[in-house]
Amino acid sequence: MRKYNHKCIVISGLLVLMVAFGQPLSAQEDPGSVNIHVFDVDATPPVGSYLTYDRMTHTWDMGLRAKGIVICGSGDPIVLCSVDWIGIANEGQDEFKRVLAEAAGTVPDRVAVHTVHQHDAPTCDFGAEALLLSKGMDPINFDGSFARALLVDLDSAVRHAMTQPKRVTHIGLGTSQVEKVASNRRILDRDGKATIGRTSATRDPKIRAYPEGLIDPDVSLISFWEDDKPVAVLSYYAVHPQSYYRTGNANPDFPGIARFLRQMKVPEALHIHFNGAGGDITAGKYNDGSPEKRWVLASRLAAGMEGAWENTSKYPLAPSDIDWATEPLHLPISQDAIQLEQELADHNPIYLANNVYKLVLHKRQSKGKFIALSCLKLGRARILHLPGEPLIAFQLAAKKMRKDLFVAVAGYGDYAPGYICPAAAYEEGGYEAGPASGVTAEAEGIVLAAMKKLLAD
């Protein structure tokens, strides 16, 4: 006669009930350990739907992904998610955070959702969608049909991931320079004005010949390990991720290819990439927009990621080494963004695609809804999560604030503010500090103060 362990039967029954009623299983994990749960979902829209600037026409390129981890062991779970879209803003952020939080058994305030900012990719802002519909306008790229379908898939993926805990004993930290990818696109003339723009694809050799300018040359890697086995790798690098775009084909561009190459090299760990504070950083010095440059840029970024992997040092990670903090940002909204409501019908779809979310942010703030800047502590590492398209000066400032720590910066969180520039940039002019910025020069001090508070022990 077979003997049964009645305790195991009871526990197994409880696990089945938890799955059946949608409860995450992280509560069954050892409270004295750190565990992560990884998820990876196809985020490629179907042919016929709208990308940010064009309708999706074909699908024979690499698809888009939504990847992330859930960290358990220190209070409520923490969720980090990176999506191969151009931006997720306002009520779009609210819904992504709500769905991920419910699936992971946590609260939305402990969820960070970022985009890599590829341009052949969708935008999501359910608030912008609702605003345009209320005005009797076609929401076009803000149509949220596919975003809602993706949220269903993310919910399922995260709930399944919560049944597959991966024990973490160590964290790995490493950096390396990336050669000949990033360059600053704001080039000042003799009068100190940003009259020359070095776009992602710069065909004029004279403009490409200008120096790289202010960049952060390093890619930062944060990896999670079970003893000697890597289980997840997070990479952070600041650059606009365009080699060429407006192809009608959703694709992850060169950062997605670099991520894929690293995934092939270290297949046992899920690789997740975050764009840094790359608002004024492009590959324009090294990219003329020709198709072959995509592979060149991807190979260089992958080489930098490999260098950071080889430079990685491992440190023990305990639940007490993990912390999460947030700080609300009451951002000063630009007059261009506020007055857009009276001019919606006067603008073309591309202008609306780039600006409606800024108006929605103004409306949300008037109701007391503010973007939260968050910081994750992992031992001697800090991951700072910034909204909008922050210029590189914010990333460099964060690293300077805590030279004693390993600081990684993710930009492109809540996309609503658009470009966030240092105050001096609004005097210098240029694209980023014009109508493309949804905030005023006073935003610099507000963001820096919140960063400083979060990075302090």
LINWOSUL-V688159 format. One line per field, one symbol per residue. phi: phi as a letter, one per 30 degrees, with the letter a starting at -180 (. if undefined). psi: psi as a letter, one per 20 degrees, with the letter a starting at -180 (. if undefined). burial: 1 if it has 9 or more other ideal C-beta (glycine too) atoms within 8 Angstrom, else 0. A space follows every 10 residues. Layout:
BEGIN
phi: ???
psi: ???
burial: ???
END
This chain:
BEGIN
phi: .dccdddddd dddddddddd ciddcddddd dcbcbbbcba bdcdddejdc ddcbddcabc cedcbbbabc cbkbideccc bbbdbdabbh dddedddddd dddcibcedc bccbcdiddd adcbaddded ddddcicddh ddecededdd ddddeddddd ddcbdcdccb ccbabadcdh bdadcccddd cicdccccde ccdddddddd eeidbcdccc cbbcbchccd cabccbacad cccaaicibd adhddddded dddddbddcd cbcbdddcec cbcedcbcid eddddddddd dddddddddd ddccbebced dcabbbbdcc dddddeddde edbeddcded dddcbddddd deddddcicb dcdbbccbid cbccccdicd ddeddddddd dbddbcccbc cidddedidc ceedddddij edccedcdbc dddedddddd edddddd
psi: pppqohghgg gghggghggh jjpqjhiiro ijrpqqpqqo qpkprqphrp agirqphrkk rqrqqoqrqp pqinbqqppp ppplrhqpqc hggghghggh ghhikaqhik pppqqikqhm rrqpnhgggh gghhjkqpid ijpjghhhgh hggggggghg hiimqopphq qppqqqqppl gqqpiopqah jkqmippnrg oohohhhhiq rhaoroiqpp poqpqndjop iqppqppoqp kpgqalijop qjahhhgggg ghhhhmiipp ppppqbmkhj prjhhjpjiq hihghggghg ghhgggghgh jpqqqqprhi ipqpqqpqon qopqhgggih hijgiiqrhg ghhihhhggh gggghijjoq pppqpppncj qpopoqrbmq rhhhghgghh hmiiropqpp aldoihibpo qqhhhhhhbr ghjbiipjrr hihghgghgg ggghiq.
burial: 0000000010 1001100110 0001110010 0011111110 1010100011 1111010010 0011111111 1111001111 1111111111 1111111111 1111110101 1111111111 1111111111 1110000011 1111011001 1011101111 1110110111 1111110100 1111111110 0011011101 1100001101 0010110111 1111110001 1111111111 1111100111 1111111111 1110010011 1111111111 1111111010 0011111111 1111111110 1100101010 1101011010 1011011101 0001001000 0110111111 1111100001 1111111110 1111111111 1111111110 1100111111 1111111111 1010110111 0110011111 1111011101 1101100
END
